[in-house]
Structures are given as C-alpha cells and as structure tokens.
C-alpha cells in the first residue's frame, strides 16, 4: 500500500509566458520564475528567482510541464527542484487558464513528479525520497502541494 506525507505548499510567482511557437514537438513556451515561498512541517522558505518552466503543449492539448528552480530554506539550505508533469482538462477550462482567468483546479488535471537535490546534510533525506505534486495555475503564479511517498 502506498502512503504519502505532506511536505509543503508552495506559491511560485511567474513572468508572462514567452511563446516560441510551433516546433516539431509541439507549441513551446517558456515561463520564467520570479520567486515565491513554500511552507510545511519539515520544509519552508522562499523560491529563488531565475528558474523557468519549459512547457510543451502537445497536439492533443496536454501541457507537458518541465520546471526547474531553486528553493532556499528558512535555515539557509539550497535545494534544486526539477519538477515534471502534465496539465490537461476540458477545452473550456484550459482556454480560460490561457486567458489568465481563475479556474477551479478540480476542473482540470495538474500533477507532477518533483525531484529534489541538495548538498545540505539537514535535507539529505530529499535526495532519496520519491515525491508527487498537485498544482493549480493562477494568473501570475502556480500553487503546488508536494507529498513524499512513504
């Protein structure tokens, strides 16, 4: 039986998307990360600016999410995050998200597989923990919840 443990809730602030257009793989867009914060029982701090989400919108409308960024914990540790996943849903909900409208996250699917990497011994447990995430897209941010798989 698989069990999970809540790690943290994050709010990641974003730049407007840079649309590269249609590539052989789909519609490519890059969304810069400007900052944010995260908090949970074992993990809290800020999201550092400078990362991005290198999204690919496939022909079937599914968004492949490929975000990479750095967390700085409240006690000074740096943690690299590589977070991949999918966002999809009914056409109307996805079109509303694209226009920057608020859409109930229950109306679409946004799940990720975050991978954490750190040299800080206090957080070494993240280097060997499988995690999952759930998200909600907002106009200028993304809200994420991360869980460790026990």
Phi, psi and omega per residue, in radians:
X1 nan 2.312 3.114
X2 -1.598 2.318 3.061
X3 -2.143 2.701 3.093
X4 -2.188 2.765 3.089
X5 -2.244 2.246 3.126
X6 -1.078 2.243 3.098
X7 -1.713 -0.986 -3.100
X8 -2.953 2.846 3.025
X9 -1.981 2.336 -3.101
X10 -2.189 2.549 2.961
X11 -2.086 2.005 -3.088
X12 -1.929 2.073 -3.119
X13 -1.517 2.567 -2.945
X14 -2.269 2.645 2.939
X15 -1.388 2.877 2.983
X16 -1.083 2.567 -3.142
X17 -1.093 2.475 2.952
X18 -1.735 2.001 -3.097
X19 -1.545 2.038 3.083
X20 -1.491 -0.373 3.141
X21 1.733 -2.967 -3.099
X22 -1.334 2.173 3.058
X23 -1.979 3.061 3.092
X24 -1.025 -0.383 -3.106
X25 -1.669 -0.241 -3.080
X26 2.459 -2.954 3.138
X27 -1.453 2.036 -3.086
X28 -1.668 2.361 3.042
X29 -2.447 2.541 3.135
X30 -2.114 2.217 -3.099
X31 -2.093 1.896 -3.128
X32 -1.207 2.565 3.117
X33 -1.761 2.201 -3.082
X34 -1.768 -0.217 3.139
X35 2.637 -2.701 3.124
X36 2.417 -2.916 -3.122
X37 -2.597 2.831 3.074
X38 -2.561 2.607 3.117
X39 -2.671 2.518 3.115
X40 -2.986 3.113 -3.056
X41 -1.084 -0.562 -3.081
X42 -2.096 0.001 -2.959
X43 -2.664 2.043 3.082
X44 -2.666 2.730 -3.138
X45 2.730 -2.537 -3.102
X46 -2.199 2.699 3.026
X47 -1.590 2.184 -3.124
X48 -1.417 2.540 3.075
X49 -1.210 2.738 3.048
X50 2.060 -0.265 3.081
X51 -1.469 -3.038 3.113
X52 -2.845 2.876 2.998
X53 -1.956 2.028 3.124
X54 -1.657 1.429 -3.045
X55 -1.389 2.621 3.026
X56 -2.284 2.071 3.094
X57 -1.641 1.969 -3.079
X58 -1.330 2.907 3.137
X59 -1.037 -0.489 3.133
X60 -1.485 0.085 3.096
X61 1.562 -0.099 3.137
X62 -1.349 2.290 3.059
X63 -1.594 2.121 3.006
X64 -1.571 2.085 -3.091
X65 -1.681 2.314 -3.126
X66 -2.462 1.392 -3.060
X67 -1.754 2.429 3.090
X68 -2.379 2.252 -3.076
X69 -2.823 3.086 -3.094
X70 -2.110 2.374 3.021
X71 -1.785 2.530 2.969
X72 -2.120 2.031 -3.094
X73 -1.257 2.845 -3.125
X74 -1.121 -0.303 3.079
X75 -1.834 0.313 2.957
X76 1.616 0.047 3.110
X77 -1.373 2.551 3.044
X78 -1.836 2.332 -3.112
X79 -2.303 2.122 3.059
X80 -1.428 2.390 3.114
X81 -2.137 2.273 2.973
X82 -2.089 1.979 -2.968
X83 -2.181 1.906 3.126
X84 -1.965 2.640 3.103
X85 3.127 -2.846 -3.091
X86 -2.313 2.558 2.960
X87 -2.299 2.251 3.087
X88 -2.782 2.884 3.137
X89 3.041 -2.989 3.109
X90 -1.026 2.519 -3.064
X91 -0.907 -0.750 -3.112
X92 -1.084 -0.746 3.135
X93 -1.133 -0.751 -3.127
X94 -1.178 -0.677 3.086
X95 -1.115 -0.687 3.101
X96 -1.131 -0.720 3.073
X97 -1.045 -0.754 -3.123
X98 -1.092 -0.507 3.109
X99 -1.470 -0.033 3.134
X100 1.494 0.229 -3.140
X101 -1.411 2.687 3.046
X102 -1.301 2.243 3.129
X103 -2.271 2.284 3.104
X104 -0.991 2.135 -3.122
X105 -1.063 -0.287 3.072
X106 -1.207 -0.257 -3.110
X107 -1.538 -0.094 3.102
X108 -2.552 2.897 -3.112
X109 -1.795 2.186 3.040
X110 -2.493 1.748 -3.098
X111 -2.263 2.562 -3.086
X112 -2.396 2.925 3.049
X113 -2.162 1.512 -3.136
X114 -1.297 2.510 3.095
X115 -2.179 2.179 -3.064
X116 -1.884 2.517 3.117
X117 -2.469 2.250 3.117
X118 -2.610 2.678 3.034
X119 -1.711 -0.111 -3.096
X120 -1.370 2.110 -3.064
X121 -1.076 -0.488 -3.140
X122 -1.141 -0.416 -3.109
X123 -2.051 0.320 -3.122
X124 -0.989 -0.501 3.134
X125 -0.998 -0.492 3.113
X126 -1.169 -0.497 -3.117
X127 -1.177 -0.207 -3.087
X128 -2.349 0.450 -3.140
X129 -2.061 2.246 3.034
X130 -1.396 2.320 -3.110
X131 -2.242 2.783 3.044
X132 -2.317 2.774 -3.128
X133 -2.437 2.752 3.067
X134 -2.286 2.473 -3.054
X135 -2.398 2.915 3.053
X136 -2.449 2.261 3.128
X137 -1.551 2.256 3.055
X138 -1.954 3.062 -3.067
X139 -0.992 -0.830 -3.089
X140 -2.243 0.430 -3.100
X141 -2.791 2.965 2.974
X142 -2.275 2.397 3.057
X143 -1.798 2.296 -3.105
X144 -2.249 2.556 2.948
X145 -2.145 2.240 -3.139
X146 -1.940 2.477 3.132
X147 -2.304 2.441 3.016
X148 -1.534 2.410 3.046
X149 -1.544 2.127 -3.087
X150 -1.390 nan nan
